[in-house]
Amino acid sequence: MPIFEVDHLSLHYLTRFGQKVHAVSGVSFTMEQGEILGIAGESGCGKSTLVNGLMGLFIPPLYPAAGDVRVGGESLMNRTPQDIRANVLSRKVSMIPQGAFNALNPTRRVKDIAADVIAAHEQVSGGNRREIYQRLRDRFDLFGMDTDRVLNSFPIQLTAGERQRSVIGISTLLNPQMVIADEPTSALDVSTQKVVIRMIFDLLDKGIFSTMIFITHELPLLRHVANNIAIMYAGQIVEKGTTEQIVFDPRHPYTQALMGAMLSAEAGQRQKKPVAIEGAPPNLANRITGCRFADRCPVARPECKQQAQTIRIVSDREVRCSYAE
């Protein structure tokens, strides 16, 4: 049985005028034990909205429209937010959020923020705080930081890299089966990105968690992180395949354009000059009948704007394009 299943998940935002904005449409994929799935796309393509749906966090104005999310075969769709927070989040599925500074309470020390996570999921009395702090020291010692200083600091007293590593440590304290990392390196310099990525893989190697979804807008980064990659555009997955397929042999025009717009140090791509993708994604508040990329696609045909595209298997990968061959 897959560890994680997403079945035709659709999500929408409800505006104050009663209009529905269909931010995620018909997303499906499964995760096996030990798999690392990368999800990439432009800003605004629905990645962070999808994360909330995968976690079962339907906080208004975000609402589920259709589909299902199953963790270990159990659906999240009909469970209360309190049940999900108590029995699913941090235990089975945990999230490394985007923006470590915003994820940490600025008025509390790191050790107290982390201790609250343990206390919220375990029956812990006040007298066991010393035991909790020792557990925190044992875990934070894995991260190559000055453990006592970091745990006794307020978030503002830490560097960006220390805050991000602290958030990763707190997110994985209860050894979840799967972690969803939402652009964990987006606000970091290149050298700190490398430290954070190494830390995540150290946790994987030590069995702290076994499966991961890594979300980013930096597609070349996933070459060194993921086994498989899914490309999102305007709320849909337009291509999904192995990392080698997506990076070196993309078949959807958007995936090709996305790779062409980025600097890459990969052999065979270093000499390519980045080319910006012209135009802008469609307004998802409007009804879209054809291919969502048609207005920006260099090889679009007249029928592309009239006929909705469905997922097809082309060269052993999933592609949402009638002309992917």
GUDO-715084 format. One record per residue (C-alpha): y, z, x; residue number from 1. Coordinates in steps of 0.25 Angstrom, whole numbers, plus 5000, padded with zeros to 4 digits. Each point is the difference from the previous one (the first is absolute). Last residue first. Layout:
BEGIN
+-------+------+------+-----+
: north :   up : east : num :
+-------+------+------+-----+
:     Y :    Z :    X : NUM :
...
+-------+------+------+-----+
***
This chain:
BEGIN
+-------+------+------+-----+
: north :   up : east : num :
+-------+------+------+-----+
:  5053 : 4885 : 5022 : 325 :
:  5010 : 5010 : 4994 : 324 :
:  5004 : 4990 : 4990 : 323 :
:  4998 : 5007 : 4987 : 322 :
:  5006 : 5013 : 5006 : 321 :
:  4996 : 5015 : 4998 : 320 :
:  4991 : 5001 : 5012 : 319 :
:  4988 : 5009 : 5002 : 318 :
:  4992 : 4998 : 5013 : 317 :
:  4987 : 4993 : 5005 : 316 :
:  5007 : 4987 : 5002 : 315 :
:  5006 : 4999 : 4986 : 314 :
:  4996 : 5010 : 4989 : 313 :
:  5009 : 4999 : 4989 : 312 :
:  5010 : 5010 : 4993 : 311 :
:  5008 : 4994 : 4989 : 310 :
:  5013 : 4992 : 5000 : 309 :
:  5009 : 4999 : 4987 : 308 :
:  5003 : 4986 : 4996 : 307 :
:  5014 : 4995 : 4998 : 306 :
:  5007 : 5001 : 5013 : 305 :
:  4988 : 4996 : 5008 : 304 :
:  4999 : 4987 : 4991 : 303 :
:  5012 : 4994 : 5007 : 302 :
:  4994 : 5001 : 5013 : 301 :
:  5003 : 5011 : 5011 : 300 :
:  4998 : 4996 : 5015 : 299 :
:  5012 : 5007 : 5005 : 298 :
:  4999 : 5012 : 4991 : 297 :
:  5013 : 5008 : 4997 : 296 :
:  5001 : 4996 : 4985 : 295 :
:  4984 : 5000 : 4999 : 294 :
:  4998 : 5014 : 5005 : 293 :
:  4998 : 5007 : 4986 : 292 :
:  4990 : 4989 : 4996 : 291 :
:  5003 : 4996 : 4986 : 290 :
:  5003 : 5007 : 4987 : 289 :
:  5010 : 5011 : 5004 : 288 :
:  5006 : 5009 : 4989 : 287 :
:  5013 : 5006 : 5006 : 286 :
:  5001 : 5015 : 5004 : 285 :
:  4992 : 4996 : 5012 : 284 :
:  5012 : 4992 : 5006 : 283 :
:  4994 : 4990 : 5010 : 282 :
:  5000 : 5002 : 5015 : 281 :
:  5011 : 4995 : 5008 : 280 :
:  5004 : 4986 : 5006 : 279 :
:  4996 : 4995 : 5014 : 278 :
:  4990 : 5007 : 5008 : 277 :
:  5006 : 5001 : 5014 : 276 :
:  4993 : 4993 : 5012 : 275 :
:  4996 : 5007 : 5012 : 274 :
:  4999 : 4991 : 5013 : 273 :
:  4985 : 4998 : 5004 : 272 :
:  4998 : 5002 : 5015 : 271 :
:  4993 : 5013 : 4999 : 270 :
:  4990 : 4995 : 4989 : 269 :
:  4988 : 4995 : 5008 : 268 :
:  4997 : 5014 : 5006 : 267 :
:  5006 : 5011 : 4991 : 266 :
:  5013 : 5006 : 5003 : 265 :
:  5006 : 4997 : 4987 : 264 :
:  5014 : 4998 : 4995 : 263 :
:  5000 : 4998 : 4985 : 262 :
:  5005 : 4990 : 4990 : 261 :
:  4988 : 4990 : 5003 : 260 :
:  4990 : 5011 : 4996 : 259 :
:  5007 : 5002 : 4987 : 258 :
:  5001 : 4985 : 4997 : 257 :
:  4985 : 4999 : 5002 : 256 :
:  4997 : 5011 : 4991 : 255 :
:  5009 : 4994 : 4990 : 254 :
:  4994 : 4987 : 5001 : 253 :
:  4986 : 5006 : 4997 : 252 :
:  4990 : 4996 : 5011 : 251 :
:  5002 : 5009 : 5012 : 250 :
:  4991 : 4996 : 5012 : 249 :
:  5004 : 5009 : 5012 : 248 :
:  5006 : 5013 : 4993 : 247 :
:  4993 : 4999 : 4987 : 246 :
:  4987 : 4995 : 5005 : 245 :
:  4999 : 5010 : 5012 : 244 :
:  5004 : 5012 : 4991 : 243 :
:  4989 : 4997 : 4990 : 242 :
:  5004 : 4994 : 4987 : 241 :
:  5010 : 5002 : 4988 : 240 :
:  5010 : 4991 : 4995 : 239 :
:  5010 : 4999 : 4989 : 238 :
:  4999 : 5015 : 4995 : 237 :
:  5011 : 5001 : 4989 : 236 :
:  5012 : 5008 : 4998 : 235 :
:  5010 : 4989 : 5004 : 234 :
:  4992 : 4997 : 5013 : 233 :
:  4989 : 5009 : 5006 : 232 :
:  4991 : 4996 : 5012 : 231 :
:  4987 : 5007 : 5001 : 230 :
:  4994 : 5003 : 5014 : 229 :
:  4987 : 5004 : 5005 : 228 :
:  4995 : 5008 : 5012 : 227 :
:  5013 : 5006 : 5003 : 226 :
:  5008 : 5006 : 5011 : 225 :
:  5002 : 4990 : 5012 : 224 :
:  5003 : 4988 : 4992 : 223 :
:  5007 : 5008 : 4990 : 222 :
:  5012 : 5001 : 5009 : 221 :
:  5001 : 4985 : 4999 : 220 :
:  5003 : 5001 : 4985 : 219 :
:  5012 : 5010 : 5001 : 218 :
:  5004 : 5002 : 4986 : 217 :
:  4990 : 5012 : 4999 : 216 :
:  4989 : 5007 : 4992 : 215 :
:  4988 : 5006 : 5007 : 214 :
:  4989 : 5003 : 4990 : 213 :
:  4990 : 5009 : 5007 : 212 :
:  4985 : 5005 : 5000 : 211 :
:  4993 : 5011 : 5009 : 210 :
:  5008 : 5012 : 5000 : 209 :
:  5000 : 5012 : 5009 : 208 :
:  4988 : 4993 : 5007 : 207 :
:  5005 : 5002 : 5014 : 206 :
:  5001 : 4985 : 5002 : 205 :
:  5008 : 4999 : 4988 : 204 :
:  5010 : 5011 : 5004 : 203 :
:  5001 : 4994 : 5014 : 202 :
:  5003 : 4987 : 4993 : 201 :
:  5012 : 5006 : 4993 : 200 :
:  5005 : 5006 : 5013 : 199 :
:  4999 : 4987 : 5007 : 198 :
:  5009 : 4994 : 4989 : 197 :
:  5010 : 5011 : 5001 : 196 :
:  5001 : 4999 : 5015 : 195 :
:  5001 : 4984 : 4999 : 194 :
:  5011 : 5002 : 4990 : 193 :
:  5007 : 5009 : 5009 : 192 :
:  5001 : 4990 : 5011 : 191 :
:  5005 : 4989 : 4990 : 190 :
:  5011 : 5008 : 4994 : 189 :
:  4997 : 5007 : 4987 : 188 :
:  5005 : 4998 : 4986 : 187 :
:  4989 : 4991 : 4995 : 186 :
:  4989 : 5007 : 5007 : 185 :
:  4993 : 5007 : 4988 : 184 :
:  5002 : 4987 : 4990 : 183 :
:  4992 : 5007 : 4989 : 182 :
:  4988 : 5005 : 5006 : 181 :
:  4989 : 5002 : 4989 : 180 :
:  4989 : 5010 : 5005 : 179 :
:  4986 : 5000 : 4996 : 178 :
:  4989 : 5011 : 5000 : 177 :
:  5010 : 5011 : 5001 : 176 :
:  4998 : 5010 : 5011 : 175 :
:  5008 : 5012 : 4994 : 174 :
:  5011 : 5000 : 5010 : 173 :
:  5002 : 4985 : 5000 : 172 :
:  5013 : 4998 : 4994 : 171 :
:  5006 : 5012 : 5007 : 170 :
:  4996 : 4994 : 5014 : 169 :
:  5006 : 4987 : 4996 : 168 :
:  5013 : 5007 : 4996 : 167 :
:  5000 : 5007 : 5013 : 166 :
:  4998 : 4987 : 5008 : 165 :
:  5012 : 4994 : 4992 : 164 :
:  5008 : 5012 : 5003 : 163 :
:  4997 : 5000 : 5014 : 162 :
:  5003 : 4985 : 5002 : 161 :
:  5013 : 5002 : 4993 : 160 :
:  5004 : 5011 : 5009 : 159 :
:  4999 : 5014 : 4995 : 158 :
:  5011 : 5011 : 4997 : 157 :
:  5004 : 4993 : 4987 : 156 :
:  4986 : 5003 : 4995 : 155 :
:  5001 : 5015 : 5001 : 154 :
:  4992 : 5005 : 5012 : 153 :
:  4989 : 5011 : 5001 : 152 :
:  4989 : 4990 : 4999 : 151 :
:  5006 : 4991 : 5010 : 150 :
:  5003 : 5010 : 5011 : 149 :
:  4986 : 5006 : 4998 : 148 :
:  4993 : 4987 : 5001 : 147 :
:  5007 : 4994 : 5012 : 146 :
:  4995 : 4986 : 4997 : 145 :
:  4988 : 4992 : 5004 : 144 :
:  4995 : 4998 : 4986 : 143 :
:  4986 : 5007 : 5000 : 142 :
:  5007 : 5014 : 5002 : 141 :
:  5006 : 4998 : 4986 : 140 :
:  4986 : 5002 : 4994 : 139 :
:  4996 : 5013 : 5008 : 138 :
:  5015 : 5005 : 4998 : 137 :
:  4999 : 4997 : 4985 : 136 :
:  4987 : 5007 : 4998 : 135 :
:  5006 : 5012 : 5008 : 134 :
:  5011 : 5000 : 4990 : 133 :
:  4991 : 5000 : 4988 : 132 :
:  4992 : 5012 : 5006 : 131 :
:  5013 : 5008 : 5002 : 130 :
:  5004 : 4996 : 4985 : 129 :
:  4987 : 5007 : 4995 : 128 :
:  5007 : 5012 : 4995 : 127 :
:  5008 : 4993 : 4990 : 126 :
:  4988 : 4995 : 4993 : 125 :
:  4994 : 4986 : 5001 : 124 :
:  4991 : 4994 : 4989 : 123 :
:  5001 : 4986 : 5006 : 122 :
:  5008 : 4987 : 4995 : 121 :
:  5014 : 5005 : 4999 : 120 :
:  4998 : 5010 : 5011 : 119 :
:  4996 : 4989 : 5010 : 118 :
:  5012 : 4992 : 4997 : 117 :
:  5009 : 5012 : 5000 : 116 :
:  4996 : 5003 : 5014 : 115 :
:  5005 : 4987 : 5005 : 114 :
:  5014 : 5002 : 4994 : 113 :
:  5000 : 5014 : 5006 : 112 :
:  4995 : 4995 : 5014 : 111 :
:  5011 : 4989 : 5000 : 110 :
:  5011 : 5010 : 4997 : 109 :
:  5007 : 5000 : 4987 : 108 :
:  5014 : 4996 : 4996 : 107 :
:  4999 : 4985 : 5003 : 106 :
:  4988 : 4998 : 4991 : 105 :
:  4992 : 4989 : 5007 : 104 :
:  4997 : 4986 : 4994 : 103 :
:  5015 : 4996 : 5001 : 102 :
:  4999 : 5001 : 5015 : 101 :
:  4987 : 4993 : 5001 : 100 :
:  5005 : 4987 : 4993 :  99 :
:  4988 : 4993 : 4994 :  98 :
:  4989 : 5009 : 4996 :  97 :
:  4987 : 5003 : 5006 :  96 :
:  4991 : 5001 : 4988 :  95 :
:  4988 : 5007 : 4997 :  94 :
:  4987 : 4996 : 4992 :  93 :
:  4988 : 5009 : 4998 :  92 :
:  5005 : 5014 : 5003 :  91 :
:  5015 : 4998 : 5002 :  90 :
:  5002 : 4994 : 4986 :  89 :
:  4987 : 5000 : 4992 :  88 :
:  4997 : 5014 : 4994 :  87 :
:  5013 : 5007 : 4999 :  86 :
:  5010 : 4989 : 5000 :  85 :
:  4992 : 4991 : 4991 :  84 :
:  4997 : 5011 : 4990 :  83 :
:  5015 : 5004 : 4999 :  82 :
:  5003 : 4985 : 4998 :  81 :
:  4990 : 5000 : 4988 :  80 :
:  4988 : 4991 : 5001 :  79 :
:  4998 : 4987 : 4992 :  78 :
:  5004 : 4990 : 5011 :  77 :
:  4993 : 5006 : 5012 :  76 :
:  4986 : 4995 : 4997 :  75 :
:  4988 : 5006 : 5007 :  74 :
:  4991 : 4991 : 5008 :  73 :
:  5003 : 5006 : 5014 :  72 :
:  5015 : 4998 : 4997 :  71 :
:  5002 : 4990 : 4989 :  70 :
:  5013 : 4993 : 4996 :  69 :
:  5001 : 4992 : 4987 :  68 :
:  5007 : 4989 : 4993 :  67 :
:  5011 : 4998 : 4991 :  66 :
:  5015 : 5004 : 4998 :  65 :
:  5001 : 5013 : 5008 :  64 :
:  5014 : 5006 : 4999 :  63 :
:  5012 : 5002 : 5010 :  62 :
:  5013 : 5005 : 4994 :  61 :
:  4994 : 5010 : 4999 :  60 :
:  4990 : 5006 : 5010 :  59 :
:  4986 : 4994 : 5001 :  58 :
:  4995 : 5006 : 5012 :  57 :
:  4985 : 4996 : 4999 :  56 :
:  4999 : 4998 : 5015 :  55 :
:  4997 : 4985 : 5000 :  54 :
:  5012 : 4999 : 4990 :  53 :
:  5010 : 5007 : 5009 :  52 :
:  4995 : 4991 : 5012 :  51 :
:  5002 : 4987 : 4991 :  50 :
:  5014 : 5004 : 4998 :  49 :
:  5002 : 5001 : 5015 :  48 :
:  4994 : 4986 : 5002 :  47 :
:  5007 : 4993 : 4989 :  46 :
:  5006 : 4988 : 5007 :  45 :
:  5013 : 5007 : 5001 :  44 :
:  5001 : 4999 : 5016 :  43 :
:  4991 : 4988 : 5004 :  42 :
:  4985 : 5001 : 5001 :  41 :
:  4988 : 5007 : 5006 :  40 :
:  4988 : 5008 : 4996 :  39 :
:  4991 : 5004 : 5011 :  38 :
:  4986 : 5005 : 4996 :  37 :
:  4992 : 5009 : 5010 :  36 :
:  4985 : 5001 : 4996 :  35 :
:  4992 : 5012 : 5004 :  34 :
:  4993 : 5002 : 4986 :  33 :
:  5003 : 4988 : 4991 :  32 :
:  5013 : 4997 : 4993 :  31 :
:  5000 : 4991 : 4988 :  30 :
:  5011 : 4990 : 4996 :  29 :
:  5008 : 4996 : 4987 :  28 :
:  5015 : 4998 : 4997 :  27 :
:  5003 : 4994 : 4986 :  26 :
:  5015 : 5001 : 5000 :  25 :
:  5009 : 5011 : 5007 :  24 :
:  5015 : 5001 : 4998 :  23 :
:  5000 : 4995 : 4986 :  22 :
:  5014 : 5004 : 4996 :  21 :
:  5000 : 5004 : 4985 :  20 :
:  5013 : 5000 : 4992 :  19 :
:  5003 : 5012 : 4991 :  18 :
:  5015 : 5001 : 5004 :  17 :
:  4998 : 5012 : 5009 :  16 :
:  4990 : 4992 : 5008 :  15 :
:  4985 : 5001 : 4999 :  14 :
:  4993 : 4998 : 5013 :  13 :
:  4986 : 4992 : 4999 :  12 :
:  4986 : 5002 : 5006 :  11 :
:  4988 : 4991 : 5000 :  10 :
:  4987 : 5003 : 5006 :   9 :
:  4989 : 4989 : 4999 :   8 :
:  4989 : 5010 : 5005 :   7 :
:  5003 : 5008 : 5012 :   6 :
:  4988 : 5007 : 5006 :   5 :
:  4999 : 5011 : 5011 :   4 :
:  4987 : 5005 : 5007 :   3 :
:  4992 : 4989 : 4996 :   2 :
:  4986 : 5003 : 4995 :   1 :
+-------+------+------+-----+
***
